[in-house]
Amino acid sequence: MSDKTIGVLGLQGDFREHAASLKAIGQNPVLVRRPHELEQVDALVIPGGESTAMWKLATTAEMFEPVRKRVADGMPVFGTCAGMIMMADRIVDAAAGQQTFGGLPITVRRNAFGRQTESFEEPIAFDGVGELTGVFIRAPWVESVEEGVEVLARVTSGPATGRIVAVRQGNLLATSFHPELTTDHRVHEYFVDLVRAA
Ligand SMILES: NC(=O)CC[C@H](N)C(=O)O
């Protein structure tokens, strides 16, 4: 168990599944919904869900600026799917006015895999973790990364072959897919190691 407290942003999306994954590997995650709760965590998971809804709820809850600032100040963050979108500096196919916390110098394309493949599973080779099953649900992909961003996984078959689906820069980790929806907790372990080292 790490002595660091990991929060899960609990405004919208599959935050319960992330909390369960973290508990399964011996962590004691706390849900973060208000600014004072954010102050009590050393790291944050931003779940999958819907990035425009998350942006609006974060704004209403007066969480948008506080989270943005903690990310900019170097807090370790792990975002999945909508969480990845929230961490990206730029979005292609954003909703009108849609904003992100930012922090990762990447461009993501929302709903990139198209209607025909709204939801699918795909074997992924994840650098530093190994082979795993990627669960994609109306997922974004990473259209481009700036220098210094490490590409950890790409799609290896089908029409989207080569597309980037996992990245890391320093304390920021993001995946297009949902490790929290599987019983394989190695990506969460990877994040916990990152948090410990931070
Ligand atoms: N499963 C997900 O998180 C989907 C993300 C969603 N398509 C969005 O734009 O936010």
The ligand as a MOL file (V3000), in Angstrom:
LIG
                    3D

  0  0  0     0  0            999 V3000
M  V30 BEGIN CTAB
M  V30 COUNTS 10 9 0 0 0
M  V30 BEGIN ATOM
M  V30 1 N -16.1810 5.7980 -22.8030 0
M  V30 2 C -15.8850 7.0840 -22.8370 0
M  V30 3 O -15.3180 7.6570 -21.9000 0
M  V30 4 C -16.3690 7.8120 -24.0560 0
M  V30 5 C -15.8310 9.2190 -24.1980 0
M  V30 6 C -16.8300 10.0830 -24.9280 0
M  V30 7 N -16.9870 9.6810 -26.3000 0
M  V30 8 C -16.4350 11.5470 -24.8020 0
M  V30 9 O -16.3240 12.2580 -25.7730 0
M  V30 10 O -16.2470 12.0010 -23.7330 0
M  V30 END ATOM
M  V30 BEGIN BOND
M  V30 1 1 1 2
M  V30 2 2 2 3
M  V30 3 1 2 4
M  V30 4 1 4 5
M  V30 5 1 5 6
M  V30 6 1 6 7
M  V30 7 1 6 8
M  V30 8 2 8 9
M  V30 9 1 8 10
M  V30 END BOND
M  V30 END CTAB
M  END
